[in-house]
C-alpha cells in the first residue's frame, strides 16, 4: 500500500530523507516523460528532471494543495526543460560557448545563483576526474564525445561517470534542503 500524497509531502516538508526519496521515485517517470518530450535528449532530460526536483524541494512550502503536486511538478519540469532547450539553441559552438541570459528577473537570478553555488559545492565533493567531467558537461556545455576526446577515454566511460555523478548529486538534495554538504570524500576507485 502506497502512502497518500498529502502525508508524503508533509514528511518531505519536515526534511524526511526517506520521504524525499519516495516522492522522487514515485514521480521521476512522469518528470522524465515531460522533459524528454520537450528536449528529445535523454541526458538533457535527466538534467532537467534533476534541476526540477531541486526546485520542488526548495519551493515545497508554497504548494497549497498536495493533490495538485503532479500538475505543479509538471509545470516546473516544463519550465526547466524549455529553458534548457532555449539555452541549447543559444550556445555558440565557437569561443567560450556562453549562454545568453536575456530578461531574467531578480528572483530568477537569485535562484540561478543559489543553484550554481549548490552545484559548485556538490561538485567539489567529487573525485578530480569526475568533477572535471561534470564541469565540462554541465558548466562548459561540452558533449560526451568532446569530453571523451579530452580525457582520451571511451564515450561510454564518460556516460557512466555522468550517470554516477547524477546519482551522487541526487543523494545530496537533502543537503541542499538545509543541511551542510559533506566536504570532499576520499574514493577508493582509481579510475576517477
C-alpha positions, -999 to +999 in steps of 0.1 A: +000+000+000+015+033-010+014+063+013-011+090+004+004+121-013-006+145+014+012+126+041+042+120+019+045+157+010+041+166+047+070+143+056+091+159+028+084+193+042+099+180+075+131+171+056+125+133+059+151+118+036+131+086+031+100+106+021+121+127-003+135+096-020+099+081-022+085+112-037+113+113-063+109+077-072+071+080-075+072+109-099+105+106-117+090+087-147+063+114-151+090+141-149+113+122-174+084+118-199+077+155-198+113+166-201+122+141-228+091+151-249+104+187-249+142+181-252+143+149-272+177+141-255+178+116-226+208+132-209+194+167-211+160+154-199+178+138-169+194+171-161+161+190-164+145+165-140+173+168-115+170+206-116+133+203-113+134+182-082+158+207-066+133+234-074+105+213-060+122+208-027+132+245-025+096+256-030+076+227-015+063+250+013+045+271-014+024+241-026-010+247-010-028+216-023-008+184-021-031+166-046-020+192-072+016+180-069+017+162-102+005+192-122+028+215-102+058+192-108+048+191-145+049+229-148+083+230-130+097+203-153+083+221-184+099+254-173+133+238-168+132+218-200+121+248-221+148+269-205+174+242-213+160+239-249+163+277-253+198+278-238+208+249-260+199+270-291+217+300-277+250+282-271+277+293-295+296+264-309+327+286-310+345+306-284+335+302-248+300+288-255+284+314-233+247+312-225+228+343-232+206+352-203+180+377-215+154+393-193+159+373-161+140+386-132+159+393-099+142+363-084+154+341-113+189+354-110+189+347-072+176+311-078+202+306-105+230+319-083+218+296-054+217+266-077+252+274-091+265+277-055+250+244-046+264+227-078+299+241-072+298+229-036+284+195-046+309+191-074+338+199-051+330+166-033+336+145-064+370+129-073+391+150-096+383+133-129+345+131-122+345+167-110+362+178-142+338+157-163+308+173-146+322+208-151+329+202-188+294+187-193+272+209-171+291+242-169+311+243-202+283+225-221+307+201-237+293+169-254+302+134-242+323+130-274+343+161-266+349+151-230+359+116-241+384+131-266+397+155-238+404+126-214+412+101-241+387+076-228+357+059-244+325+078-247+307+051-227+330+058-197+320+095-199+284+085-199+289+061-169+307+089-150+279+113-157+253+088-145+273+082-113+276+119-108+238+124-112+232+096-087+256+112-062+241+146-067+206+132-063+217+120-029+228+155-020+193+170-024+188+167+013+220+188+018+205+215-004+174+215+017+193+230+047+220+206+059+256+211+051+270+192+021+299+170+033+334+181+025+355+162-001+353+124+004+380+100-005+371+074-030+389+041-034+383+039-071+415+048-090+396+052-123+381+085-110 
